[in-house]
């Protein structure tokens, strides 16, 4: 008998899965609890419920500035990354050219390059080129890191869109740009939105590269890292971290649900077309 389908096997797998969820999400739950704990230091015992830490971070100008910098960098990163990922994905899926495997490896290489090595390389490059460190230099590093994730999000969706649809549009008189704008892009939109949101979240949460190329304007993760050494400054930081974490989770979950719904609709449409 397969132990995975036996009663004891199912119970064991359920227990292992529950333990894994507990291991992954217990720290997040504790973080949320401490954000409402009326205690100056992040430690037990519980001293009562309060929302003053959420009010405190709204009055912390340095914290709000770091959030604004992170949001701006993440927005630029997401826009540029999607603008690069869409044509790159089309080239990888729709075109045949010499060295395609090498180009694919180069585009996905940031997935395996240690971020510390990449951050140092960017710092050396910017210093050698005389480029001052700023939020723009952070965005450059984040674009390179987020691009493979965006490509891996767009490519599967593009592979499921029949190339015959574009060919039919061209046969009816549309040029390449019109066929892409009216046929491919609307079908690709859920993956593009997912790639945008994933790139935004990656950039907003990234700390290693930003620590090398941030200059005088730290991002939110850098600000949080700097406050870890000051225990009495942690409660407001924990409060805003909870807000950011919840927003990121909602956005990520929403993008995945939207992409799943769009995939089901695409499959349903393909099935209907095949039946006809």
N, C-alpha and C positions, 0 to 999 in steps of 0.2 A: 504493500500500500504506500502511496505517495505521502510522506509525512506532512507535506504542505496542505493536503486536502483532508487529513484526519482531524478529528476534534482537538486532540492534544496539540497537533502541529499548528492549527489555526490559532489556538490560545497562545502558543509560544510566539508566533509571528505577531499577534496583536500586542502582546506584552513588550516585545522588542520594539515595535513601531511606537508604542506609547512612551517607552523609555527614550527613544530617539527624539520624539517631539519635546519631551520634558527637557532633555539636554540642550536642545536648540533654542527653546523659547522661554525657559525658566529665567535666564538672565534678563531678557526683555521685560518679563513680568515684574521682576524685582526692581528694574529701573523705573517702571511706571509707578510702582508702590512708593519708591523713595521720592518721586517727584511731588507726591502729596503728603509727605511726612513733615510735620511741623518741628523740624530739628535742624539746627545749623550745620551739623556734621552729618555726613552720609553714613549712618550706622544705626543699628538697632539699640535700644528698644524704640518702638513706635510711640510718638509723643502727641499724636492727634492729627486730624485731617486739616489740610490747609491748601489754599491755591495761591499763597503769597509768592511762591517761587515763579509761578507763571506771570504774576504781575511784575515781579522784579526783573525778569528778562526783557519785558517790554520797556523798562526804563534804562536798560543797559545799552548805551550808545555804541560801545565797541562791539558788543555782541550783535546788535542789529546791523552794524556796518559790515561785519563779516558775513552775515546772512545775505546781505545785498550783493556783496562781491561774489559769493558763491552762486547766487541766482543768475547774475549777469554772465559769469563765466560759463555756467551750465547751459544757458540759453544759446550763447554763441556757439558752444561746442555742439549742441544738438542740431542746430540749423546747418552748420558747415558739414558735420558728419553725415547727415542725411543727404545733403546735396552731393557729397562724394560717393556715398554708399550706393545710391540708386544707379548712376551710370556704371560704376564698377561692377555691380551685380548683373546689369544687363550685358556687359562685356563678357563676364564669366559664364553666363548661362546661354546667351544668344549667339555669341561669336566664337569662331575658331581662329586662333592665331598662334604663331610660333612662340614658344616659351610660356604658354598659358599656365602650366604647372608651376613654373618659377614665379610668375606674377602672383598667382594665388598664394603661394607660400610667403611671398614678401608682404602681401596685404594682411595675412593672418599671423605673421611673425610676432607682433606685439603681444599675442596671447601667451607666448612662452618666454618672452624676454623679462627678466626680473625688473620690477618697477624701480628699484634702487639704481640698477645699472642704467636704465633708461633716463632716470632723473639726472644722474651725474652727467650723462652724455649730452642732454639738453643744456645743462648749465654750462658745460665747456663750450658747446656750440654758440650759445647766446653771448657768452663773454668774448669768444674769439671774433664774432661778427659785430661786436659793439652794440648789441641790442639790450637796452635796459630791461631789467626784470619788472614785470607788471602783470596785471590780470590777463593781458593778451598772451604773454608767454605761457601762462598756466593753461589757457585755452588751447594753445598749439599742442602742448603735451597731451591734454585730455582728448583732443581730436584723434591723435594717432592711436591712443589706447582704446577709445570707443569705436573706432572705425571697424575693426574685425567683428565686434558684437552686432553692429548695424548690418554689416554684410551678411552675417550668418542668420539674421532675422529676415532680410529681404529675399535672399536667394531661394529658400524653400518655397516661399509664396510665388515667386516669379516662375519657378519650375512647374508649378501647378496651373499656370495660365497658358493655354494653348497658343503657340506661335501662329497657328492658322488664323486666329482672330485678327492679328495685325496684318497678316498677308491678305485677308479678305478686305480689310479697310483700304489697303493700298490698291488692290484690284478695282475698288470702287472709286478710286481717284484721290484718296488722301495721301499726303506726303508722310515722311517718317515722323516729323514732329506732331502732325495732326493725329496720326494713328496712335502715337504714344499718349498724347494728351486726352484723347477721347476714349481709348480702349484700355491701354495698359495701366495708365496711372490710376483711374478709378478702381480697377480690380486690385491694384497694388497698394491702395491707400491704407488698409488696415495694417499691413506690414510696415509701411512708411511711418505711420503713427506710433506703432510699437517701437520701431528703431529710434524715433525721436525721443520718446519717453525713457527708453533704456539708456540712451546716450546722456540724457539730462541727469538721470539718477546716478549714473556712473561718475559723471563729472562732479556733481554736487557732493558726493560722498568721498571722492578720492583725496588722499592726504599725502602719499609718498612723493609723487612727482611735484605736487604743489609745494612741499617743504623745501625743494631745491630751487624752484623758479618763481616763488611768490613775490619776492621783493618786499616792499613796505606795506602791502595791502594783503593781509592774511585772509584766507577763506575760512568758512565756518569750521570745517574739521581741524584746521590748524589752530584756530582760536580755542576750540575744545581741548585739543592736546596740550596747549600751553596752560590751561586752567587746571589740569589734573594735579599739578604740583601745589595748588592752592586749595586745600580742602574746604575752606569756608566759602569759596567761590563756586563750588561744584553744584549746589542745589539749583540755582537758576539755569546753569548749563544743562543739567539733567532734564529740567522742564522743557527747554526748547528742543533738546535732543528727542524727547518723546513726541513732541509736535511734528518735527521733521520726519521722524521714523514712521509715524502713522500716516502722514501725507504721502510719503514715498511708497508705503505699502498699498495704500488705496489707489494711487496712480498706476503702480505696476500691475496690481490685480485687475484694475479696470481695463488696461491695455490688453492684457492677456485674454480677458473675457471677450472683449470686442473682437480680437483677432480670431478667437475660437468661433464666435458667431458668424463672422465673415467667411471663415473656412467652410463651415457647414452650409452656408448659402451657396458658396462657389461649387461645392460638391453636389448640392441639390440641383443647381443649374446645369452642371455638366451631365448629371444623370438624366435630367429631362431632355437635354439636347441629344444625348445618346439614344434615348428611347424613341425620339422622333426619327 
